[in-house]
Amino acid sequence: MEIKPIVIIAAMQEESDFLINKLKNAKCENVGKYKFYEGFINNYPVVICESLVMSINAAIATHIAIEKYNPIAILNEGTAGAHEKTIHKGDIVIGEKCINITSCKTPNKKAGEGSNSLDWKLVNFISGEENKLEYQYGDKRLINIAKQVTYTEGMVYFGTIGSGDVWNNEIDRILWLNREYKTLCEEMEGIAVYTVANNFNIPVLGIRIISNNEILGEEFDKNLGLKSQEFTYELILKMIQEKYLDKLV
């Protein structure tokens, strides 16, 4: 039986270069604008995809990865901005759930009545059904593996990742998302990766290093992408060495 690879989706070079360098016998294949690096970690096949930034790119790249490689699991790692005062740069968020923070329905307002994003509601638009909020879920088995990874450079939080094509700098908006939807952080690709993976019944998990906290004035540092890769690498070793992959089949 052909061995199904682990696929890693990362948007930028700063979120993928460490892992690419860990691949043995690596080769790169381009599909459109998307780069797929194929190789081995501890003799197990791993594919690392540089998906580019934003959800549309992540959705396309994830679909290509599923069709091309038939992965046993998909890991989506990279950077994110914090949504809580207690979460700092260097901390890690594991996405038990993921929510689309740019899928909104606004209240009815007439011309001249203005606009207030704190009045908007997050919903999923489903043809023929009433608008409702739906979460995308990380795989429980992968979550349990992640809980066994040692990380000494910050805290590790498990909860909801907010995701969408937006960079929130409005503190009230950030705190509102945290209060209303329990988001721990925000980024731009996770909702696409989770949705596509869940639609194809592929186990998926998001790993996000906190690169900035606008609430606390902790400025963005893209170099922290190295830390999410290091955590993901240790997670992959756990998956391989302790035979957790057998349980994903």
Rosetta silent file (secondary structure, phi, psi, omega in degrees, C-alpha in Angstrom):
SEQUENCE: MEIKPIVIIAAMQEESDFLINKLKNAKCENVGKYKFYEGFINNYPVVICESLVMSINAAIATHIAIEKYNPIAILNEGTAGAHEKTIHKGDIVIGEKCINITSCKTPNKKAGEGSNSLDWKLVNFISGEENKLEYQYGDKRLINIAKQVTYTEGMVYFGTIGSGDVWNNEIDRILWLNREYKTLCEEMEGIAVYTVANNFNIPVLGIRIISNNEILGEEFDKNLGLKSQEFTYELILKMIQEKYLDKLV
SCORE:     score description
SCORE:     0.000 S_00000001
   1 L     0.000  134.259  179.417    0.000    0.000    0.000 S_00000001
   2 L   -64.818  136.416  179.750    1.305    3.445   -0.925 S_00000001
   3 L   -79.384  126.513  178.353    2.305    5.509    2.098 S_00000001
   4 L   -79.973  131.541 -177.410    0.232    8.663    2.404 S_00000001
   5 L   -80.364  162.209  164.735    2.376   11.733    3.122 S_00000001
   6 E   -84.480  131.293  176.796    1.941   14.435    5.725 S_00000001
   7 E  -108.615  134.066  176.225    1.195   17.735    3.980 S_00000001
   8 E  -115.906  126.989  176.721    2.177   21.074    5.518 S_00000001
   9 E  -106.276  121.909  177.375    0.604   24.281    4.235 S_00000001
  10 E  -136.871  139.978 -171.628    2.537   27.496    4.949 S_00000001
  11 L   -77.168  -40.596 -168.707    1.941   30.856    3.291 S_00000001
  12 L  -124.445  162.935  177.380    5.396   32.428    3.227 S_00000001
  13 H   -59.251  -38.133 -179.977    9.058   31.484    2.987 S_00000001
  14 H   -65.255  -14.607  179.284    9.547   32.709    6.564 S_00000001
  15 H  -105.743    4.656 -175.518    6.994   30.078    7.598 S_00000001
  16 L  -136.723  -19.008 -169.406    8.442   27.189    5.580 S_00000001
  17 H   -64.361  -37.785  178.967   12.221   27.466    5.053 S_00000001
  18 H   -62.055  -45.710 -178.790   13.232   25.669    8.276 S_00000001
  19 H   -67.930  -38.476  177.860   10.978   22.700    7.501 S_00000001
  20 H   -60.355  -40.289  179.082   12.095   22.556    3.877 S_00000001
  21 H   -68.673  -17.208  177.165   15.694   22.319    5.073 S_00000001
  22 H   -83.091  -13.448 -178.967   14.700   19.366    7.255 S_00000001
  23 L   -73.098  137.185  172.264   13.556   17.356    4.235 S_00000001
  24 E   -96.354  142.468 -179.949   15.799   14.582    2.978 S_00000001
  25 E    55.282   43.056 -173.869   16.027   13.966   -0.772 S_00000001
  26 E   -74.599  144.190  171.017   13.947   17.073   -1.348 S_00000001
  27 E  -140.889  152.457 -176.675   12.658   18.133   -4.729 S_00000001
  28 E  -114.969  135.678  174.749   10.411   21.035   -5.667 S_00000001
  29 E  -126.822  131.652  177.839    7.488   20.977   -8.065 S_00000001
  30 E   -96.291  132.187  171.058    5.577   24.065   -9.134 S_00000001
  31 E  -122.782  104.218 -170.586    1.849   23.898   -9.816 S_00000001
  32 L    62.271 -129.546  178.738    0.878   27.320  -11.077 S_00000001
  33 L   -87.251   -3.289 -171.682    2.232   29.808   -8.525 S_00000001
  34 E   -97.333  134.645 -178.738    2.311   27.226   -5.740 S_00000001
  35 E  -102.797  132.025  177.762    5.488   25.409   -4.710 S_00000001
  36 E  -120.776  116.426  179.437    5.399   21.847   -3.387 S_00000001
  37 E  -100.311  117.637 -177.812    8.553   20.505   -1.747 S_00000001
  38 E  -105.054  136.190  179.021    8.574   16.705   -1.555 S_00000001
  39 E  -174.370 -157.231 -176.027   10.931   14.769    0.703 S_00000001
  40 E  -135.368  141.359  168.923   11.285   12.700    3.857 S_00000001
  41 E  -121.999  120.518 -175.212   11.497   13.336    7.582 S_00000001
  42 L    51.334   41.626  176.914   12.667   10.285    9.539 S_00000001
  43 L    67.826   12.296  176.354   12.036    8.239    6.392 S_00000001
  44 E  -108.599  136.880 -177.394    8.378    9.276    6.265 S_00000001
  45 E   -67.700  131.803  179.459    7.115   11.209    3.189 S_00000001
  46 E  -135.037  137.157  176.793    6.347   14.869    3.843 S_00000001
  47 E  -120.464  127.926  179.305    5.183   17.540    1.401 S_00000001
  48 E  -112.997  123.316 -178.475    5.564   21.236    2.233 S_00000001
  49 E  -110.116  126.431  167.567    3.500   23.696    0.248 S_00000001
  50 E   -89.018  104.757 -169.416    4.165   27.435    0.033 S_00000001
  51 L   -87.608  -11.858 -169.135    0.590   28.526   -0.579 S_00000001
  52 L    73.474  164.790 -174.473    1.078   32.304   -0.713 S_00000001
  53 L   -79.813  153.887  174.410   -0.905   34.649    1.535 S_00000001
  54 L    91.070  153.591 -170.245   -4.746   34.894    1.749 S_00000001
  55 H   -66.369  -35.271 -178.752   -7.529   32.366    1.919 S_00000001
  56 H   -64.123  -39.901  177.222   -8.149   31.963   -1.810 S_00000001
  57 H   -66.804  -41.932  179.724   -4.550   30.871   -2.340 S_00000001
  58 H   -63.363  -38.471  179.346   -4.671   28.548    0.663 S_00000001
  59 H   -64.950  -45.514  179.650   -7.875   26.942   -0.606 S_00000001
  60 H   -63.273  -47.078 -177.232   -6.434   26.328   -4.080 S_00000001
  61 H   -64.027  -39.155  179.685   -3.137   24.992   -2.720 S_00000001
  62 H   -66.201  -40.899  178.480   -4.880   22.689   -0.227 S_00000001
  63 H   -64.457  -43.169  177.101   -7.128   21.268   -2.913 S_00000001
  64 H   -59.244  -44.514 -178.604   -4.159   20.646   -5.201 S_00000001
  65 H   -61.054  -40.120 -179.929   -2.307   18.936   -2.343 S_00000001
  66 H   -67.720  -45.554 -178.562   -5.243   16.625   -1.621 S_00000001
  67 H   -67.921  -36.221 -173.621   -5.760   15.690   -5.264 S_00000001
  68 H   -83.778  -36.476 -169.889   -2.055   15.266   -5.982 S_00000001
  69 H  -117.024  -13.406 -178.785   -0.778   13.595   -2.807 S_00000001
  70 L    47.985   61.013 -171.156   -3.788   12.053   -0.994 S_00000001
  71 L   -69.442  154.686  175.158   -2.305   13.049    2.396 S_00000001
  72 L   -80.051  -25.658  178.255   -2.816   11.218    5.655 S_00000001
  73 E  -162.506  154.747  177.560   -3.006   14.576    7.472 S_00000001
  74 E  -122.832  128.104  175.302   -2.647   18.301    6.774 S_00000001
  75 E  -112.512  130.420  178.697   -0.852   20.702    9.105 S_00000001
  76 E  -115.093  109.949 -175.501   -1.272   24.444    8.580 S_00000001
  77 E  -124.988  156.001  179.188    1.395   26.460   10.360 S_00000001
  78 E   162.392 -155.440 -174.832    2.532   30.061   10.432 S_00000001
  79 E  -101.607  161.018  179.203    2.120   33.395   12.189 S_00000001
  80 E  -157.323  157.930  175.310   -0.922   35.071   13.750 S_00000001
  81 E   -97.402  138.426 -175.541   -1.953   38.150   15.704 S_00000001
  82 E   -71.683  150.735  176.242   -3.200   37.710   19.270 S_00000001
  83 L  -117.036    6.860  179.567   -6.792   38.392   20.318 S_00000001
  84 L  -132.153  149.601  179.143   -6.241   38.289   24.079 S_00000001
  85 L   -67.728  -24.685 -175.248   -4.306   40.469   26.498 S_00000001
  86 L   -89.063   -5.819 -178.469   -2.761   37.388   28.117 S_00000001
  87 L  -102.290  128.077 -171.765   -1.340   35.963   24.869 S_00000001
  88 L  -118.293  165.225  171.737    2.068   37.296   23.862 S_00000001
  89 L   -54.027  135.320 -178.991    4.511   37.175   20.970 S_00000001
  90 L    95.925  -16.274  173.504    6.204   33.796   20.977 S_00000001
  91 L   -76.495  161.234 -178.851    3.174   31.949   22.353 S_00000001
  92 E  -121.736  139.724  174.779    1.546   29.259   20.217 S_00000001
  93 E  -115.051  127.817  174.434   -2.129   28.667   19.452 S_00000001
  94 E  -102.739  126.902 -172.410   -3.371   25.230   18.383 S_00000001
  95 E   -84.963   91.355  170.593   -6.641   25.422   16.478 S_00000001
  96 E   -63.324  -35.010  176.558   -9.204   23.115   18.026 S_00000001
  97 E  -137.948  159.854  176.090  -11.662   25.141   15.936 S_00000001
  98 E  -137.261  139.807 -176.823  -11.394   27.705   13.166 S_00000001
  99 E  -131.639  144.904  179.050  -13.875   30.425   12.267 S_00000001
 100 E   -84.026  108.835 -176.843  -14.220   32.752    9.283 S_00000001
 101 L   -88.988    5.077  176.239  -13.983   36.283   10.707 S_00000001
 102 L  -116.773    8.901  176.152  -14.693   37.924    7.342 S_00000001
 103 L   -99.211   94.576 -166.939  -17.987   36.147    6.595 S_00000001
 104 E  -125.136  148.441  169.165  -20.368   38.795    7.931 S_00000001
 105 E  -119.519  126.639 -175.953  -24.001   39.869    7.738 S_00000001
 106 L   -94.524  157.954  174.250  -24.655   43.515    8.549 S_00000001
 107 L   -72.520  161.947  176.441  -27.791   45.040   10.100 S_00000001
 108 L   -75.125  123.215  176.968  -30.191   47.039    7.930 S_00000001
 109 L  -137.505  140.094  179.584  -29.214   50.703    7.926 S_00000001
 110 L   -83.268  167.241  177.150  -30.446   53.540    5.759 S_00000001
 111 L   -55.988  133.297  179.622  -28.269   56.071    3.969 S_00000001
 112 L    90.799   -7.802 -178.770  -26.616   58.385    6.437 S_00000001
 113 L   -87.274   -4.287  174.532  -26.934   55.977    9.382 S_00000001
 114 L    79.792 -172.407 -179.377  -23.280   54.990    9.157 S_00000001
 115 L  -142.723  140.853  179.958  -21.561   51.656    9.671 S_00000001
 116 L  -141.923  111.161 -175.757  -20.248   49.914   12.782 S_00000001
 117 H   -63.760  -18.524  178.600  -18.415   46.599   12.480 S_00000001
 118 H   -74.497   -9.241  175.416  -19.283   45.787   16.104 S_00000001
 119 H   -93.779   -9.265 -178.135  -22.899   45.387   14.934 S_00000001
 120 L   -75.305  151.605  177.122  -21.984   42.816   12.302 S_00000001
 121 E  -116.566  139.400  175.731  -22.657   39.119   12.861 S_00000001
 122 E   -81.736  126.681  178.437  -20.459   36.258   11.679 S_00000001
 123 L  -141.526  162.732  168.117  -22.437   33.773    9.599 S_00000001
 124 E  -107.094  133.176 -178.480  -21.908   31.130    6.943 S_00000001
 125 L   -94.752  113.519 -175.666  -23.953   31.612    3.796 S_00000001
 126 L  -121.735  122.240 -176.432  -25.417   28.283    2.692 S_00000001
 127 L   -57.162  128.630  176.329  -27.670   28.091   -0.348 S_00000001
 128 L    80.290    2.494 -179.676  -31.239   27.194    0.556 S_00000001
 129 L  -127.011  160.427  177.136  -30.625   27.355    4.297 S_00000001
 130 L   -68.278  142.158  178.157  -30.941   29.967    7.005 S_00000001
 131 L   -59.528  133.512 -179.967  -27.774   31.915    7.714 S_00000001
 132 E  -153.168  164.096  179.718  -25.940   30.385   10.653 S_00000001
 133 L   -93.574  130.027  177.116  -22.491   30.223   12.171 S_00000001
 134 L  -127.881  135.142  174.754  -20.433   27.105   11.524 S_00000001
 135 L   -95.274  152.413  167.803  -17.006   26.260   12.883 S_00000001
 136 E  -103.181  142.939 -169.338  -14.417   24.126   11.141 S_00000001
 137 E  -114.671  141.340  170.425  -12.723   21.613   13.429 S_00000001
 138 L   -78.168  154.970 -178.306   -9.206   20.364   13.957 S_00000001
 139 L   -71.116  128.948 -175.990   -8.683   16.618   14.234 S_00000001
 140 H   -63.391  -34.173  179.860   -8.945   15.455   17.853 S_00000001
 141 H   -68.095  -39.958  177.345   -6.177   12.884   17.443 S_00000001
 142 H   -68.479  -35.725  176.364   -3.776   15.518   16.125 S_00000001
 143 H   -60.867  -43.406  179.893   -4.786   17.844   18.956 S_00000001
 144 H   -64.813  -34.921  176.018   -3.885   15.144   21.476 S_00000001
 145 H   -66.696  -43.888 -179.101   -0.490   14.690   19.829 S_00000001
 146 H   -59.785  -31.528  179.352    0.129   18.440   19.931 S_00000001
 147 L   -67.753  -14.976 -179.062   -0.532   18.413   23.665 S_00000001
 148 L   -97.262   -3.665  179.675    2.489   16.144   24.071 S_00000001
 149 L   -80.709  130.622  178.399    4.936   18.455   22.269 S_00000001
 150 L   -83.726  129.253  177.674    7.301   20.291   24.616 S_00000001
 151 L  -134.861  119.187 -171.501    7.581   24.039   23.980 S_00000001
 152 L  -107.661    0.003 -174.136    9.779   26.098   26.280 S_00000001
 153 L  -104.572   15.491  178.536    9.733   29.534   24.625 S_00000001
 154 L   166.812 -172.155  177.537    6.200   30.546   25.532 S_00000001
 155 L   -89.995  156.240  174.009    2.748   29.257   26.376 S_00000001
 156 E  -117.675  121.757 -178.820    0.714   26.875   24.217 S_00000001
 157 E  -110.937  145.594  177.148   -3.007   27.608   23.979 S_00000001
 158 E  -119.351  126.093 -177.799   -5.744   25.389   22.558 S_00000001
 159 E   174.077 -144.359 -172.358   -8.893   27.020   21.223 S_00000001
 160 E   -99.398  128.054  173.243  -10.402   28.946   18.316 S_00000001
 161 E   -95.686  127.617  171.014   -8.394   30.504   15.501 S_00000001
 162 E   -88.382  139.204 -172.598  -10.021   33.423   13.698 S_00000001
 163 E  -145.862  139.003  176.741   -9.219   33.483   10.006 S_00000001
 164 L   168.191  171.173 -175.789   -9.977   35.675    7.007 S_00000001
 165 L   -84.814   71.569 -179.989   -8.571   38.203    4.577 S_00000001
 166 L  -154.846  147.208  171.729   -8.255   41.055    7.052 S_00000001
 167 L  -119.583  102.173 -176.049   -5.584   42.577    9.273 S_00000001
 168 L   -80.046  121.245  172.252   -7.399   44.021   12.281 S_00000001
 169 L  -112.786   -0.907  178.697   -5.758   47.043   13.892 S_00000001
 170 L   -87.934  112.817 -174.236   -8.923   48.226   15.657 S_00000001
 171 H   -60.861  -40.053 -179.734   -8.600   47.109   19.262 S_00000001
 172 H   -62.523  -37.325  178.064  -12.362   47.188   19.886 S_00000001
 173 H   -66.343  -44.046  179.162  -12.918   44.901   16.898 S_00000001
 174 H   -60.806  -47.545 -178.830  -10.248   42.469   18.106 S_00000001
 175 H   -67.004  -33.199  177.217  -11.683   42.389   21.631 S_00000001
 176 H   -64.824  -44.417  177.633  -15.213   41.995   20.239 S_00000001
 177 H   -61.201  -42.197  178.200  -14.192   38.919   18.233 S_00000001
 178 H   -63.779  -42.522 -177.069  -12.515   37.479   21.308 S_00000001
 179 H   -71.388  -45.103 -173.623  -15.531   38.205   23.507 S_00000001
 180 H   -81.856  -32.290 -171.996  -18.277   37.084   21.112 S_00000001
 181 H  -125.920    5.472  174.962  -16.551   34.163   19.401 S_00000001
 182 L    60.471   28.989  177.466  -13.712   33.219   21.789 S_00000001
 183 E   -69.526  137.273  177.081  -11.039   33.735   19.137 S_00000001
 184 E   -94.764  -24.472 -177.699   -7.491   33.511   20.477 S_00000001
 185 E  -162.311  174.363  175.728   -5.783   34.887   17.372 S_00000001
 186 E  -138.204  148.079  175.985   -6.288   35.783   13.729 S_00000001
 187 E  -154.214 -169.232 -169.100   -4.582   34.918   10.453 S_00000001
 188 L  -118.334   -7.924 -173.177   -5.496   34.626    6.772 S_00000001
 189 L  -117.718  -23.402 -169.120   -5.262   31.011    5.604 S_00000001
 190 H   -58.276  -42.916 -176.580   -6.567   28.640    8.256 S_00000001
 191 H   -61.612  -34.178  178.495  -10.278   28.792    7.460 S_00000001
 192 H   -69.851  -46.016 -179.024   -9.552   27.783    3.869 S_00000001
 193 H   -63.257  -47.156  179.882   -7.261   24.912    4.841 S_00000001
 194 H   -61.060  -46.078 -176.075   -9.656   23.622    7.495 S_00000001
 195 H   -63.418  -46.988  179.971  -12.714   23.877    5.231 S_00000001
 196 H   -64.894  -45.128 -179.965  -11.144   22.085    2.279 S_00000001
 197 H   -61.719  -45.125  179.457   -9.586   19.393    4.483 S_00000001
 198 H   -63.749  -37.593  179.231  -12.850   18.811    6.366 S_00000001
 199 H   -64.404  -27.442  179.423  -14.791   18.629    3.099 S_00000001
 200 L  -103.312    9.720  177.975  -12.468   15.835    1.947 S_00000001
 201 L    57.647   39.928  175.342  -12.355   14.137    5.388 S_00000001
 202 L  -102.041  126.046  177.133   -8.605   14.721    5.771 S_00000001
 203 L   -55.880  135.463 -174.417   -7.397   15.205    9.385 S_00000001
 204 E  -139.904  149.523  176.395   -6.245   18.807    9.791 S_00000001
 205 E  -153.423  136.125  176.504   -4.649   20.967   12.458 S_00000001
 206 E  -100.285  135.344  176.810   -3.506   24.589   12.608 S_00000001
 207 E  -123.727  119.191 -174.962   -0.372   25.658   14.503 S_00000001
 208 E  -129.285  125.171  173.251    0.106   29.421   14.885 S_00000001
 209 E   -87.644  136.307  177.851    2.915   31.361   16.508 S_00000001
 210 E   -77.018  116.804 -177.085    1.868   34.743   17.857 S_00000001
 211 E  -102.353  -12.548  178.817    3.862   37.316   15.882 S_00000001
 212 E  -163.808  154.085  173.674    2.125   40.455   17.197 S_00000001
 213 E  -136.239  100.434 -177.370   -0.404   41.650   19.762 S_00000001
 214 L   -64.490  -30.552 -179.574   -2.041   44.923   18.740 S_00000001
 215 L   -61.382  -41.500 -176.269   -3.836   45.137   22.097 S_00000001
 216 L   -95.921   -3.204 -177.730   -0.536   45.284   23.971 S_00000001
 217 L    76.542   22.557  176.581    1.410   47.145   21.304 S_00000001
 218 E   -85.209  109.912 -170.432    3.643   44.148   20.557 S_00000001
 219 L   -74.602  155.628 -176.110    4.729   44.808   16.968 S_00000001
 220 L   -62.381  134.493  175.742    4.765   42.252   14.158 S_00000001
 221 L  -134.206  101.138 -176.854    7.880   40.091   13.795 S_00000001
 222 H   -66.290  -20.676 -179.114    7.751   37.770   10.775 S_00000001
 223 H   -67.869  -14.623  176.901   10.913   35.999   11.946 S_00000001
 224 H   -69.118   -9.914  174.371    8.862   34.281   14.634 S_00000001
 225 H   -55.901  -24.758  176.722    7.644   31.988   11.869 S_00000001
 226 H   -59.489  -37.967 -174.877   10.689   29.888   12.741 S_00000001
 227 H   -69.748  -36.561  176.984    9.086   28.954   16.071 S_00000001
 228 H   -66.881  -34.152  177.848    5.900   27.602   14.523 S_00000001
 229 H   -68.801  -40.652  178.514    8.048   25.482   12.223 S_00000001
 230 H   -63.039  -42.310  177.489   10.100   24.125   15.114 S_00000001
 231 H   -63.404  -44.127 -179.475    6.920   23.176   16.974 S_00000001
 232 H   -63.468  -38.625  178.228    5.493   21.590   13.822 S_00000001
 233 H   -61.530  -44.972  177.949    8.701   19.630   13.271 S_00000001
 234 H   -64.315  -35.615  176.925    8.501   18.200   16.809 S_00000001
 235 H   -63.822  -43.053  178.612    4.841   17.381   16.193 S_00000001
 236 H   -62.310  -42.793  178.148    5.752   15.486   13.020 S_00000001
 237 H   -59.756  -40.618  177.168    8.431   13.521   14.893 S_00000001
 238 H   -63.153  -43.156 -179.789    5.841   12.543   17.496 S_00000001
 239 H   -60.770  -39.345 -177.275    3.431   11.474   14.782 S_00000001
 240 H   -79.857  -52.012 -171.695    6.100    9.284   13.166 S_00000001
 241 H   -67.295  -36.600 -176.606    8.017    7.912   16.139 S_00000001
 242 L   -97.796   11.239  172.792    5.032    7.001   18.277 S_00000001
 243 L    61.231   30.299  175.950    3.086    5.548   15.343 S_00000001
 244 L   -66.879  -23.677 -179.263    0.185    7.962   15.679 S_00000001
 245 H   -63.732  -29.300  177.440   -0.083    7.878   11.894 S_00000001
 246 H   -60.682  -30.710 -177.671   -1.369    4.322   12.137 S_00000001
 247 H   -81.489  -12.210 -179.590   -4.381    5.706   14.013 S_00000001
 248 H   -89.743  -13.539 -177.030   -5.134    8.230   11.270 S_00000001
 249 L   -67.942    0.000    0.000   -5.593    5.606    8.556 S_00000001
